Amino acid sequence: MKRRRRHPHDEETRNALRGRRITSSMLRMASLLMYDELVPASVRDALKSALSRPAHEQKAGLTSVASLLYTETGIDCGDVLELMGLTEAHACT
């Protein structure tokens, strides 16, 4: 089966690239939190574990980390979700 070559101005391509950039930048932010001493050790450990999972399992791990970070720090839920690269559809509880 021959792969369809996408034109750089194709809307589907732009959306795929935009999503990829958002995901990678958010994962970089989450990766930085692993080394921040202001982040509780339990959250850093959970984050290391979540990011070491295969890509298709990371979202579930990051959801757990978001809940833990919210519970342990009291940071606004929306901010926690943004740090983890998650959407409002994910709960902090």
N, C-alpha and C positions, 0 to 999 in steps of 0.2 A: 504494500500500500504506500503510495507516494504522499509525503507530507505536504500540506498546503503551505506555501511560503506566504508569510504575513507581510503586508505592506506596512511601513512604519507609521502611516497615518490612519491605519485601520482602527476603528474605535475599540474593537475587541482587544487589539494589541496594546493600545494606550491604557486601557483599564487593567489589563494583566500586568503591565509594567508598573503602573501606579501602585497597585496592590503589593507587588513585590518590593518596591522601595519602602512602603510603609512598614511592611512586616520586618524587613531587614533592619530598618532604623530602630524599630521598637525592640527587636531582639538585642541590638547593640546596647540600648539603654538598660535592658534587663541584665545583660552581661556585666555592665558597669556596676550595677547594684550589688553584685556578688562580692565586690572588693571594697565597698563603702563601709567603714567602721561604724557609721551612724545607723546602719541597718542592723536590726537584731540578728544575732548569730543563727537563730532557728530559721529565720527567713532566708538568710544567705545560703544555709545548707539545703533548704528546700528548693531554692532557685537553682543551685548547682545540680541537684538531682533532676529537676524538671528539664533543664537545658541539655542534660546528657542523654535524655531519651531520644528515640527516633523522632524525626520531624512530625510524623502523623500523630504522635502521642503528646507532643509538647503543649498543645493548647490546654489539655486537661490538667497537666502539671502546673501550668502558669495560672490557671483558674484557682487551684489550691493555694498557690503562693500568694495570689492577690487577696484571698480570704484571710490568710495568715498575717500578711502585712497590714491589712485593714484592722484586724483584731488587735494586733500587738502595738500598733503605732497611733491609731486613730486618724490617720491621713484620710482625707475625703475619698469616698468610694470611686468617684469619677477619675480622680487623680491616680489612684492605685491601678485602675483598669488601664488608663493611658500608659502608665509606666510599664505594664505587662504586655502592652500591645493588644489588649482585648477590647471588645465593644461593650456597650451598655447592656447588651443581652446577657452578659455574664454577671452573676451576683457576687457581692463581696461578703455575704454572710456565710 
